Amino acid sequence: MSINYDAYEIVVGLEVHAQLLTNSKLFCGDSAAFGGDPNTHISPITLAHPGTLPKLNKKAISYAVKIGLACNCTITRHNYFARKNYFYPDLPKGYQLSQHTTPVCQGGFITIRTQEGTRDIRLNRIHMEEDAGKSLHDVDANNTCVDYNRAGVPLVEIVTEPDIHSGDEAYAYLTELRKLLRYLEICDGNMEEGSMRCDANISVRKKGDPKLGTKVEVKNLNSIRNVKRAIEHEAKRLIDIVELGEKVIQQTRSFDAGNGTTFALRTKEDANDYRYFADPDLTPFVVTDEMLQEVRASITALPEERVARYTQQLHLPEYDARVITDEKELAVYFEQITEHSANYKAAANWMLGPIKSWLNETGQPITALPVQPATIAALISLIDSNQVNFSVASTKIFAALLKEPGKAPLQIARDLNLLQDSDEGNVAAWIEEVLNKMPDKVAEYKKGKKGLIGLFVGEVKKVSKGKADPKLTNDILLKKLQ
């Protein structure tokens, strides 16, 4: 049977849990750091001993408000935490403290870019809640072990409307969201370590049908690429079911990254009754005008603002601007170069060329690069003043700077005898020597074989041992060959 998959529309809503980069947990002073030996970041409060009382982490609130403002949300001023009654084997209280009923952020959107163009993915809400611990099934052959280190770590759950219609759009959305979280310095976005986790609600319907199809939920996707793969596989599976005239069953499924397929975990027939009620041990909290102003002031320029400035004020190509703003640290380093050099395009070329190559080769962040931005600006100045060319600067001088970052580029150029000779007399003498050696090629050039100019330039470079100023060489050659 031939199936026309293009006749269907994929409808996806994403739920992303992002761990907030606070030092302590959401309701106590236990460490929220990743890792550590099992059950070392705990206390009687994390373990929910009788008589212990939670106390709200103010920094977590400001972080939640921060992502809400960056996502154009409406901030709920009066908030409280509710108990979500549900059996969690790795959450000692037997319920989760969540803000589901009064999300601190409502509405908003995140703008994505795909091959189809630019559009906004609407958000339903962003709310705070505590994370659960971790069940370990491979430590003991006969028992499940539980590590409570993660229990109580603060999360924000970012929930979209069903606005996503392809794996590519989901990929673009998650990439943009992770970039925002990292720019705001409230979550490291490391999906491999579980600090950013994604569930995808997926359904399909015939194009033009206003009614949503029955959804399935694919849980705990651990990479942006796997979210894309899971959506694409699941959408095809659902369309196949519909085309066979069978009924789609509402399920919770998991994704096997090894073979790119999903499998059922459990069937959902009715909505769970979590019996939410306001937690009696926590007082409601208010997002004050003062807090809003403080959080707003702490938000530095976000990616889109920087892209606009780089393209409009610094006249960079959009591609350059987007690559540089992909990570906040890259953008900061670039801007520090431009504090010492007005050659913005050259600064961008260094970011996208030698510096990016070093980052890729070493696997280190730009904060580990030993060469300071002002030194890169000095290198640009050397090139602009025709003392060295870019090839020499980007290979020989930059390599030397990596070993001796405290040295001035000009000093390295002198030590390595790399400075170009811009003396017209010297360059003319080298050119004369080359042309005298190649009278037949000179004749061919004068008969119209203009492509030979590159040969002459290369020969002058050899004779001068790379010292002849290339631009001056070209200018004098053209005059002599008239």
C-alpha positions, 0 to 999 in steps of 0.5 A: 500500500502506497501512503501519501505522508505529505497529506498529513500534518504533524502536530508536536508540543514539547515539554522541557525540564531545565535544571537551574544553576543555583548552588543549593536545592529548591527548598533547602541548602543541600548542594545542587551540583551535578555528580558527587558520590550517591546520597552525599548531597542530602539532608533530613529535608531532602529525605523528608524526615518528619518535622522538617520544613522547606524554605524557598530558594529566592535565586530560583525564582529570579532565574525563572523570571529571567527566562520568562522575560527572555521568552516574552512571557507575562510574569505572574506576580502572586504565586504558590507551590502545590503538592502534586500527589503521585508515587515517585520511588525516587522522591522521598516525600511521596509527592512533588512540589510543583507550581503547575497550578500557578505558573510563574510565567504565562504565554510568550514565544520563542522565534525559530529559523528553518529552511521554511523561514522564521516563525514564533513557537508559542509557549503555554507556560513556564513553571518551577518544580523540584526534580526527583532523584535517580533510580539505578537498576544496574548497580545491584542484581536483585535490587533497585538502588536510589540516589537522592542527590538530584532530589529537590534540585530546582527545575523550570518546565517550559511547555509549548503550545502544539505549534511544532510541525516537523522534526526540523522545527523541534530541532530549531526550537530546542537549539534556540531555547538552549542558547537562551538558557546558556546566555542567561546563565541559568542552565548549562543545557547539557542534555547528556548530564540530564540538566535539560530533558525533553518530552515530546507530545506527538499527533498527526492529522489530515492537512486542513483538519482542525481537530487534533489527533490522539497524541502519544508522549515520547519521554526523556529524550536526551539530545536535540538530534534524538528529539528530531529523530523520535518525532520523525519516526513516531509521526510515520508510525502514527500515519501508518496506523491511521492509514490502516484504519486502526485506532491510535492509542494514547501512550507513553513511549520511549526512544531507542537511539540505537535503532531510531525507533520508539517503544511503549512504556504504558498506556494512558486511558484516563488523565491522572488525578494528582489532587493538587493543593497548595502546600501548607508548609510554604507561604505564597510568594510575590514577584515584586516590582523591585525583583522584576527591575533587578532581573530585567537589569541583569539580562545582557544582550541576547542573541537576536539583539547582538545579531541585529547590532553586528549586521546593522552597525558593524556591517557583518554578513548575517552568517558571520553574526549568527555563528559568532552569537551561537555562544555567549562567550564567543560573542563576548570575545568578539566584542572585546576584539572590536574594542581594540580594532575597528576592522570588524570583518577581520575580527569576524574572520579570525573568530570563524577561522583560526579561533574556531579551528583551535576550539574544534581541535582542542575541544575546549571553550573559548575561555581557555584560549590563552591568546587575549582579544587585544592580541588578536586586534594587534594581529589584525593591525599588523595585517592592515598595515601590510607588515604581515599577510593573513596566511603568515599571521594565522598560521605562524604567528598565531601558533607562536602566540598559543605557546607564548601568549604574553608576547607581542605579535610584532615581536614574534614577527621580528623574531621569526623574520616574518615581516613583509618588505614594502620597500618599492625598490626591493620589491621591484628588484625581486620582480625584475629578477623573476621576469628576467628568468622567464622571458617566454612567460612574459611574452605569453602574458603580453599576448593575452595569457593574463592568468600567468600573473599568479605564476609571477606573484608566486615566483616573487614570493619564493625569491623574496622568501615570502617577504615581498608585500603581495599587494605591492608585488601585484601593482608593480608587476602589472605596471612592468608587464604593460 
